[in-house]
């Protein structure tokens, strides 16, 4: 009886492990100057509109995207700082 359960237990454990790994968010650097996909483009747009807009976007899409507010706040601040430097140099 134990011999027939062992493959099923192994298969279930393997499937559960793969599901956990797939559900983990990737931690890549966020670059709002060149967003990598729909998620980053929409989150960067919300972040550019302000913290409250980004928070609402995160709350609406929490289950889908699992974004971190600080990543996008930092990316927007960096993009705005870089844009300001370019504007000063071009004057």
N, CA, C and O of each residue as an XYZ file, in Angstrom:
364
protein
N       0.818     -1.195      0.000
C       0.000      0.000      0.000
C       0.863      1.261      0.000
O       0.546      2.222     -0.700
N       1.949      1.269      0.776
C       2.844      2.417      0.797
C       3.545      2.616     -0.540
O       3.874      3.741     -0.916
N       3.770      1.524     -1.253
C       4.440      1.623     -2.539
C       3.599      2.379     -3.563
O       4.150      3.069     -4.420
N       2.299      2.262     -3.489
C       1.447      2.967     -4.445
C       1.259      4.426     -4.072
O       0.987      5.247     -4.947
N       1.395      4.772     -2.809
C       1.216      6.162     -2.386
C       2.451      7.013     -2.624
O       2.347      8.221     -2.838
N       3.624      6.384     -2.586
C       4.868      7.137     -2.715
C       4.950      7.946     -4.009
O       5.314      9.120     -3.937
N       4.642      7.410     -5.167
C       4.681      8.234     -6.385
C       3.676      9.390     -6.350
O       3.954     10.471     -6.868
N       2.521      9.162     -5.747
C       1.517     10.222     -5.653
C       1.984     11.331     -4.718
O       1.798     12.512     -5.013
N       2.579     10.966     -3.615
C       3.095     11.966     -2.673
C       4.212     12.759     -3.338
O       4.260     13.984     -3.219
N       5.105     12.076     -4.033
C       6.198     12.751     -4.730
C       5.656     13.708     -5.782
O       6.117     14.846     -5.876
N       4.700     13.271     -6.560
C       4.120     14.106     -7.614
C       3.428     15.329     -7.022
O       3.574     16.438     -7.536
N       2.690     15.134     -5.963
C       1.988     16.265     -5.320
C       2.989     17.256     -4.740
O       2.797     18.467     -4.848
N       4.055     16.750     -4.125
C       5.085     17.623     -3.566
C       5.781     18.402     -4.674
O       6.052     19.593     -4.520
N       6.068     17.750     -5.768
C       6.709     18.405     -6.901
C       5.822     19.504     -7.485
O       6.299     20.603     -7.765
N       4.561     19.216     -7.665
C       3.619     20.201     -8.205
C       3.482     21.385     -7.247
O       3.457     22.535     -7.685
N       3.395     21.114     -5.961
C       3.280     22.198     -4.978
C       4.540     23.063     -4.981
O       4.452     24.288     -4.888
N       5.700     22.437     -5.085
C       6.951     23.194     -5.126
C       7.043     24.080     -6.348
O       7.471     25.230     -6.250
N       6.650     23.562     -7.492
C       6.668     24.352     -8.729
C       5.683     25.512     -8.636
O       5.972     26.611     -9.110
N       4.528     25.276     -8.032
C       3.532     26.344     -7.881
C       4.056     27.451     -6.985
O       3.830     28.629     -7.262
N       4.750     27.094     -5.921
C       5.301     28.109     -5.010
C       6.369     28.924     -5.722
O       6.396     30.149     -5.605
N       7.248     28.255     -6.456
C       8.309     28.964     -7.177
C       7.718     29.880     -8.250
O       8.194     31.000     -8.433
N       6.709     29.426     -8.944
C       6.084     30.240     -9.993
C       5.370     31.455     -9.416
O       5.276     32.489    -10.077
N       4.872     31.342     -8.204
C       4.130     32.441     -7.593
C       5.045     33.504     -7.009
O       4.592     34.610     -6.716
N       6.308     33.195     -6.836
C       7.240     34.158     -6.252
C       7.533     35.255     -7.264
O       7.842     34.960     -8.419
N       7.440     36.516     -6.851
C       7.716     37.596     -7.791
C       9.206     37.687     -8.112
O      10.058     37.463     -7.252
N       9.494     38.014     -9.342
C      10.888     38.217     -9.732
C      11.346     39.571     -9.212
O      10.600     40.548     -9.269
N      12.549     39.627     -8.715
C      13.058     40.880     -8.175
C      14.068     41.465     -9.149
O      15.278     41.328     -8.967
N      13.566     42.106    -10.163
C      14.418     42.766    -11.141
C      14.345     44.265    -10.900
O      13.356     44.774    -10.373
N      15.382     44.953    -11.284
C      15.396     46.401    -11.119
C      14.333     47.024    -12.017
O      14.145     46.607    -13.160
N      13.658     48.006    -11.494
C      12.612     48.696    -12.239
C      13.231     49.914    -12.904
O      13.912     50.704    -12.251
N      12.997     50.066    -14.197
C      13.494     51.214    -14.949
C      12.312     51.858    -15.653
O      11.849     51.360    -16.680
N      11.823     52.959    -15.106
C      10.657     53.617    -15.696
C      10.996     54.348    -16.995
O      10.097     54.732    -17.744
N      12.284     54.542    -17.264
C      12.663     55.157    -18.529
C      12.452     54.179    -19.687
O      12.177     54.586    -20.816
N      12.585     52.887    -19.391
C      12.373     51.841    -20.397
C      11.676     50.663    -19.728
O      12.314     49.649    -19.443
N      10.362     50.784    -19.472
C       9.648     49.712    -18.773
C       9.667     48.397    -19.543
O       9.545     48.376    -20.768
N       9.819     47.317    -18.816
C       9.917     45.983    -19.430
C       8.587     45.263    -19.316
O       8.453     44.339    -18.514
N       7.616     45.663    -20.092
C       6.350     44.962    -20.105
C       5.183     45.810    -19.635
O       5.347     46.946    -19.189
N       4.015     45.229    -19.750
C       2.770     45.933    -19.419
C       2.724     46.300    -17.940
O       2.327     47.410    -17.585
N       3.124     45.377    -17.084
C       3.089     45.636    -15.644
C       3.911     46.863    -15.287
O       3.419     47.761    -14.603
N       5.152     46.911    -15.742
C       6.010     48.044    -15.400
C       5.525     49.331    -16.056
O       5.589     50.397    -15.444
N       5.045     49.247    -17.279
C       4.553     50.451    -17.958
C       3.372     51.052    -17.194
O       3.320     52.262    -16.974
N       2.430     50.204    -16.794
C       1.253     50.704    -16.075
C       1.618     51.203    -14.681
O       1.098     52.222    -14.228
N       2.511     50.488    -14.003
C       2.920     50.903    -12.660
C       3.719     52.199    -12.711
O       3.541     53.064    -11.854
N       4.588     52.346    -13.692
C       5.357     53.588    -13.828
C       4.444     54.765    -14.140
O       4.637     55.865    -13.622
N       3.453     54.530    -14.984
C       2.494     55.592    -15.296
C       1.764     56.029    -14.023
O       1.592     57.224    -13.780
N       1.342     55.069    -13.222
C       0.667     55.388    -11.967
C       1.620     56.099    -11.010
O       1.215     57.029    -10.313
N       2.863     55.675    -10.971
C       3.837     56.312    -10.082
C       4.118     57.745    -10.487
O       4.326     58.607     -9.634
N       4.125     58.005    -11.802
C       4.344     59.371    -12.286
C       3.205     60.294    -11.871
O       3.398     61.498    -11.702
N       2.014     59.716    -11.710
C       0.855     60.518    -11.300
C       0.883     60.830     -9.807
O       0.187     61.737     -9.352
N       1.674     60.093     -9.048
C       1.802     60.371     -7.623
C       1.673     59.124     -6.772
O       1.291     58.056     -7.250
N       1.999     59.284     -5.502
C       2.011     58.153     -4.571
C       0.620     57.554     -4.378
O       0.472     56.335     -4.290
N      -0.389     58.406     -4.313
C      -1.755     57.905     -4.100
C      -2.222     57.071     -5.304
O      -2.867     56.036     -5.136
N      -1.896     57.525     -6.493
C      -2.266     56.778     -7.699
C      -1.538     55.436     -7.753
O      -2.133     54.423     -8.120
N      -0.267     55.424     -7.394
C       0.488     54.173     -7.362
C      -0.078     53.222     -6.319
O      -0.170     52.017     -6.556
N      -0.452     53.752     -5.184
C      -1.041     52.925     -4.121
C      -2.361     52.308     -4.577
O      -2.626     51.135     -4.315
N      -3.192     53.104     -5.264
C      -4.456     52.569     -5.781
C      -4.208     51.483     -6.831
O      -4.890     50.458     -6.845
N      -3.229     51.714     -7.708
C      -2.887     50.721     -8.721
C      -2.421     49.427     -8.054
O      -2.840     48.336     -8.441
N      -1.561     49.554     -7.059
C      -1.072     48.377     -6.343
C      -2.221     47.628     -5.669
O      -2.272     46.399     -5.717
N      -3.131     48.355     -5.050
C      -4.262     47.715     -4.369
C      -5.183     47.001     -5.351
O      -5.691     45.922     -5.047
N      -5.403     47.591     -6.524
C      -6.266     46.967     -7.530
C      -5.638     45.725     -8.146
O      -6.341     44.770     -8.475
N      -4.319     45.736     -8.304
C      -3.648     44.659     -9.033
C      -2.759     43.805     -8.140
O      -1.881     43.103     -8.641
N      -2.965     43.850     -6.862
C      -2.103     43.152     -5.895
C      -1.963     41.670     -6.214
O      -0.854     41.137     -6.198
N      -3.057     41.009     -6.498
C      -3.033     39.566     -6.748
C      -2.377     39.252     -8.094
O      -1.755     38.201     -8.252
N      -2.511     40.150     -9.052
C      -1.986     39.900    -10.393
C      -0.488     40.173    -10.472
O       0.271     39.311    -10.915
N      -0.051     41.356    -10.050
C       1.326     41.778    -10.271
C       2.237     41.664     -9.048
O       3.431     41.413     -9.211
N       1.727     41.838     -7.851
C       2.526     41.810     -6.615
C       3.688     42.801     -6.694
O       4.838     42.437     -6.445
N       3.386     44.053     -7.040
C       4.444     45.057     -7.147
C       4.785     45.612     -5.768
O       4.000     45.515     -4.825
N       5.957     46.186     -5.680
C       6.411     46.813     -4.441
C       6.476     48.322     -4.672
O       7.136     48.784     -5.602
N       5.796     49.076     -3.834
C       5.704     50.519     -4.028
C       7.073     51.187     -4.077
O       7.317     52.056     -4.914
N       7.956     50.784     -3.184
C       9.253     51.457     -3.093
C      10.073     51.303     -4.369
O      10.807     52.216     -4.746
N       9.954     50.155     -5.037
C      10.689     49.951     -6.289
C      10.295     50.999     -7.324
O      11.152     51.569     -7.999
N       9.002     51.247     -7.443
C       8.525     52.193     -8.457
C       8.734     53.633     -8.017
O       8.999     54.499     -8.851
N       8.622     53.900     -6.737
C       8.897     55.250     -6.245
C      10.354     55.609     -6.509
O      10.649     56.721     -6.948
N      11.260     54.685     -6.248
C      12.683     54.928     -6.512
C      12.950     55.088     -8.003
O      13.731     55.951     -8.403
N      12.310     54.265     -8.828
C      12.519     54.338    -10.269
C      12.034     55.670    -10.831
O      12.697     56.266    -11.680
N      10.890     56.133    -10.365
C      10.353     57.411    -10.842
C      11.238     58.556    -10.373
O      11.507     59.483    -11.137
N      11.693     58.503     -9.129
C      12.576     59.555     -8.617
C      13.872     59.603     -9.426
O      14.366     60.684     -9.748
N      14.411     58.451     -9.750
C      15.632     58.391    -10.556
C      15.379     58.935    -11.957
O      16.192     59.701    -12.475
N      14.271     58.555    -12.577
C      13.947     59.036    -13.916
C      13.747     60.546    -13.925
O      14.204     61.224    -14.845
N      13.072     61.076    -12.916
C      12.845     62.520    -12.849
C      14.152     63.266    -12.602
O      14.377     64.336    -13.168
N      15.010     62.702    -11.758
C      16.303     63.327    -11.473
C      17.168     63.334    -12.737
O      17.826     64.332    -13.031
N      17.171     62.231    -13.481
C      17.943     62.165    -14.714
C      17.414     63.146    -15.757
O      18.194     63.781    -16.467
N      16.089     63.269    -15.850
C      15.488     64.212    -16.789
C      15.859     65.652    -16.429
O      16.123     66.474    -17.307
N      15.875     65.943    -15.134
C      16.242     67.297    -14.697
C      17.705     67.581    -15.018
O      18.032     68.703    -15.406
N      18.584     66.611    -14.871
C      19.999     66.795    -15.200
C      20.178     67.055    -16.697
O      20.960     67.918    -17.094
N      19.467     66.319    -17.501
C      19.552     66.507    -18.959
C      19.044     67.893    -19.322
O      19.638     68.564    -20.166
N      17.958     68.333    -18.701
C      17.396     69.647    -18.994
C      18.377     70.758    -18.604
O      18.507     71.751    -19.320
N      19.057     70.592    -17.483
C      20.017     71.610    -17.031
C      21.211     71.642    -17.975
O      21.711     72.717    -18.305
N      21.669     70.477    -18.411
C      22.834     70.434    -19.309
C      22.518     70.997    -20.689
O      23.395     71.551    -21.352
N      21.276     70.857    -21.119
C      20.932     71.331    -22.458
C      20.721     72.831    -22.513
O      20.645     73.400    -23.603
N      20.624     73.483    -21.371
C      20.407     74.936    -21.354
C      21.672     75.691    -21.594
O      21.663     76.921    -21.612
